[in-house]
């Protein structure tokens, strides 16, 4: 006869095996659901300024301030296994010192946001009034694909673009890109695919037109514009 401890270990081992199998099936179900995200980014205003981009910056350097408009449909990313989606826009540009002047080797995030499913709204780090409004709008909804639709007009960047070299003015071949990261309830994090995987498609559009960072304004030009 087995002892009580041995029986408890067997039951616990069987329980964890079942949980692992169920979790694996839940994670695999994500690959069955199609993902067809799309987005359109339009550059509105670009400025290059010399100063301290952050309050903790030790020295002055050139940094870029980019305004943009974004229209995106990420509703296909929201399934029953989606906990939240991290969406961000990055700026990419080539390295002027590299041999390949067109390779986008530099990348910096300029804006991001987190979109939760109604069942994960309680995880939002927002105020009580905003939370109450959010919970009310999601009442009775297990999946709310409308949250995956973004319409941003003349959006200010959350983060400034800087360069390790400290210089950004007159940089060519700069583009903005839309990215996402899906955090499921069960399973691994999934990022924006670079290739199509089963029913997961690449982001349709999601890349702005190539643009050039402007030159810095000279002090005399600033004084003249102020007098006028």
N, C-alpha and C positions, 0 to 999 in steps of 0.2 A: 504494500500500500504506500502511496505517495504521502508525504507530510503536507501539512496545511501551507507551509511556505512554498513548497514545490508547486502545488496546485495554483497558488496565487501568482507565481511567476509565469506559469503556463498560460493562465487566463490573461495576464497583462501582455505577454508576448503576442498572443492571438489578437488581442484588442489593438495593439499598435500596428500589427501587420494589416489588419482590416482598414484602419485609419489611413495608413500609407497608401493602400490600394485605391481607396476612395479619393484621396487627395490627388493621386496621379491621374485618375480619370477626370477629375474636375479641371486640372491644369491642362490636360490634353484636349478638353472640349473647346478651349480658346482657339485652337488651330482649325476647328470646323467652322466657326463663325467668320464671315467675311469682314475684312477691314479695307475700306475704300476711302481713305481720307483725302481731302482736297483743300487747297488754300491759294490765296492770291495776295501778294504783298506789293504795295505801291509806296515808293519813297516820296515823302512830302517835303522835308527840309533837312539839310545837312550843314552842320557848322563845325569848324575846327577851332578850338580855343586853347590858349596857353595859360596854365594855372595849376592849381592843385585839384585834381579830379575827386579826391576824397579828403575828409577831414584829417585822416591819419597819414596823408602823403607827406613825405619828407622833403620833397623838392617840387619845383614847377616843371610841368611837362605838357606836351601837346595831347589833347584828348578830343574825341569826336562826339558830337551830340546829334543823334539821328531821330527824326520824327517819321512815322510811317502809318499807313492804314493797312489793316489786315481783315480779310474776309475768309473764314475757314469753316469747313464742315467736318468735324471729327466725331459725329454722332455714331458712326459705325464702330467706334472703339468702345462704346459702352454696351457691355453685355451683363448677364447676371453674375459673372465672376469679376467684374471690374469694380475695384474699390475707389480708385481715383486716377486721374490722368494729369500728368505734369506737362504743360505746354510751354515752349520757349522759342524765342526768335534770336538767332545768332547772326553776327556779321563776320564774313570771311574775306580775307584779302591776302595777296601774295607777299612774300618777303623780298624787299628790294635788293637785299644782299645775296640772294640765292641765284644759282645759275638759271633755273627755270623761273622766268618772271611772271608766268601765268598760273603757276601752281598755288592753290589757295591753302597755304600752310598755317596761316594765322586765323584763329577763330575766337570770338568773344561773345558771350550772351549779353544782350541789351535789354531784354524784357522776358518775363516769365509769369505764369499763373498756375494755380492748381484747381482742377475741376473735379468735384466729388460726385459720386452717385448718391441718391437720396438716402440710402441705407448707411452711408458713411458721413453724413452731414455733421454728426456729433463730434467728428474728429477735426473739424475746421477750427482754426485759431482766430476767431472773430468775436466781436462784441456781442452782448446778450440781445440787443435790439436786432442786429443783422441776423443772428442765429435764429431768433424767433420767426423772422420773416422767411428765412430759408427753409426752416422746418415746415412752416405753413404751406409754402408753395410746393413742397415735395410730399405732402401727406397722401398716403395711399399709393405712391408710385415706387415700384421696385427699381425700375429703369427709367431714366428721363433723358432720352437722346437729345432733347433740345438744348441741354447744357453743353453739348459738344459743338454748338454753333456759335462762332465768335464774329462780332462785327465791331471793329475798332476804327475810329476815325481820327486821324491826326494824333496818333498815340505818342505820348512822351516816353522816352526810354527810361527804364528803371536804373540802368547801369551805364556808365560811361565807357567808351572804348579807349584803351591805352595801348601802347606798344612797348616792348622791352627796350627798344632803342630810344624811346622818348620822343619820336617824331612820327607824325601821321599825315601832315598836310601834303596835299597833291599826290596822294596814293591812288593808283589806278586799279581797275578790275575788282572793285569791292561789290559784294552781293549780300543780301539778307536771305536767310533760310529759315523755314519753319520746321520745328522738331517736336516730337512728343515722346513721353515715356509712360507706359501703362503699368500701373501697380494693381495686380489682382488680389482677390481675397486669398486664393490658393495658387501657388505656382511662381515661376520666376518673373522678374521684371523684364519687360520687352520694350525695346527702343525702336526708333524710326528705322524700318528696314531699308537697306541699300539695294537689295534685290527682292524680287517677288517670291514669297514663300507660300506655296499652296494657295489659299484664298486671301492671303495678305498681300495687298498691293502697295506699291510705293506711293508716296504723297503726290497727288496730281497737282502740278504747279508747285506752289510753296516756295518758289525762288523768285526774288525780285530781279529787275533788270540790272545789268552791270552799271555801276556809277563810279564817279571819281570824287574823292574827298577834296574840298576846296582849299585854297591857300589861306594862310593866316592874314588877317587884316593888319596893315601897318598902323602904327600909332598916329601918324599924320592923317591917315584916312579917317581914323576914328574921331580925331579932333575936328576935322573939316565937316564930317557928317553931324557932329554935335552942334557946331556953330550954325549950320544951315537949319 
